[in-house]
């Protein structure tokens, strides 16, 4: 966590982006906000240097007490909802109330939301109805080693077809809201885009 504001690391990241020609806005660095300062002790100048280039900072473990303090002091682009709250979705109860309000808070602050730990269709559907922007977890795809990722992207035609079907269905049934469509198709759409670029 302390490494993210290391000027040497920042120089290295910026050099790597420049030499590879990669777009900075495709890079998201996660920050785990811990301790009493919850990010206030980080070198703001280094963080702003990174974010000015387009690099995005994501607040991990959003919903835990220390993460809320980080909202006030870090130049964030997104908040990543803690998996501990997400796993209980689809069964009603306290987790749904907490996650709905975390999404609302993040959106009110101009941040995108990512739900981590999405393992079931019920959780996926609940998050989509709540307006969550993105999701990650075993429901979308279990973790893959790097060498298997390209194979997965290139070979999963069925998921690409599912993506197109969901987009058509959403657009035919109602005009999708600004957050619902990206969340509903995130895992599938990334596959579709990967295939188009092959």
N, C-alpha and C positions, 0 to 999 in steps of 0.2 A: 504493500500500500504506500509506503513512504517512497518507493522507487519512482512513482509516476511523476513526481515533481523534480526529479534529478535532471539538471540541465544537460548532462552528458547523454542520458537516455533520450531526452527530447531531441538533441542534435542528431543522434543516431537514427531515430525514427524519421525525422524530416529528410535526412540524407538518403535513407532507404527508399522513401516515397519518391524522391526526385530521381534517383538513379533507375528505379524500376518503371517510372512513369505512371505509377498508381495514383488513383484519385484519393485525396485525403478524406473526403466525406464517406468513403467506403470502409474506413478504419474506425472502429469503436473501441475505446479503452475502458475497461470496467474499474470502478473505484469502490472498494469496500470501506465504508465509513465506520471507523471504530474509535473508541476512546472518548475522553471528555471533550476534545476539540472537534471531533467529528469532521475533520477536513480543514478546519480553520488554520491549522499549523502548516498546511501545504503552501508551497511557494506559488502564490497566485499569478505572478508574472510568467512563470514557466507554463502553468496550465492554460493561461490565456494565449500564450504564444502557440501552443498546440491547437487550441480551438479556433484561433483566427485563421489557420490554414484550412479549416474544414473538418479536422479530426473531431470526432464526437466523444464525449465523456458520458458513461452510463453509471448510474448509482446502483450498485448491486445490493441484494438483501433488502430491497425497499419494503418498508413496513416494520422493520425492527426499530427499536427506539433510537439508536445512534444514527440510523439512516435519515430520520426526519430532520435532525440537526444539520446534516450534510446538505439538505435542500437549500439552506440559507446561505451557504458559503462557497459552494462549488459551481463552476460554470457548466452545468449539465445540459445534455440534449435529450436524455431518456432516463427512465426509472425502471429497474428490473425487479418485478415483484417477487418477493421471497417464496421459494417453492413450498415452504411449510404452510403457507396460506392457500396456495393453488391446489395442492393435493386433495383438499377437502371439498373442492367445488363439485357441484352436481348433486349434492346430498342435502342442500339447504343448510341453514344454521349460520353460526357466527362467521365462518370463513367467507361466505358469500357477501355478507355485509361489509366485512373488512376490505375485501378485494374490490368491491364496487366503489367504496369510498377512496381507496388508494388510487384507482384509475381516475376518478373524478378530481382528486387533489393534483395528481400529476398533470392532467390535461389543463386544469385551471392555471397551472404554473407554466404552461407552454411546452411541456415535456411529452415525448412519446412514451408508451408503456410496452414493456415486454414481460410476459408471464413465463417464469421458469418452472420446470417440473410438471409440464402438461403430460399426463400419462393416460388419460381416458377421453373418449368422445364426449362424455358428459361435461368434463372440465372445459374442453375445447368449445363446445356449444355455449356454455355459460359465459365464458370469456368473450365470445363473439357478441352475445346479446348485451354484454356490459360495455362494449365499445373498446376493448383492449386492442392495441395496435398490432402487436406481434406475439408469437408464442414460440417456445422451444421445449423440447422434452421427448420422451420415448414414444409418445403418441404420433409425433411427426416423423421421427427417425431416431433410433438409438445411435449413440455415438459411433463414429466410424474412424478407423485410422486414415491418415491423409491419402495413402495410395488407393484406398477403396472409394474415396469421395468422388473422384472423376468418373469411376466406373458406375457408381450409383446415379450420378447426374445424367450420364449418357444413356444408361440402359433402362431407366424406369419410365417407359412410355405410358404405362397404365396410369401412373400418378399425373403425368402431363395431361392425359385425356380427362382425368377427374378434375383437374384444375380448370380446364376449359369449360367443362359441364357446370361446375359450381359458379363460375363467372357468368355464364349464360343464365342460369337459374336465378341468381341474385339480381341481375339486371332486368330480367323479364318480370319477376314478382314485384319488385319495388326498386326505387332508386336507392342504391346503397349509400349509407351515411359515410362521413369522412373517415371513420375508424373501422366500421364493421367489415367491409370487404377485404382490406389488407389482412386483418386477423384471420378471417375465414380461410383464406387461400395461401397464407404465407408459405407453409412448407411445400405446398404443391406448386405454387407459382415460381419459387426459386428453381425447382426442377425444370419447369417449362422454359424459363429464361436460359438455363444452362444448355438445354437442348437447342434452342434457337441460335446460340452462339457457336455451336459445333461446326 
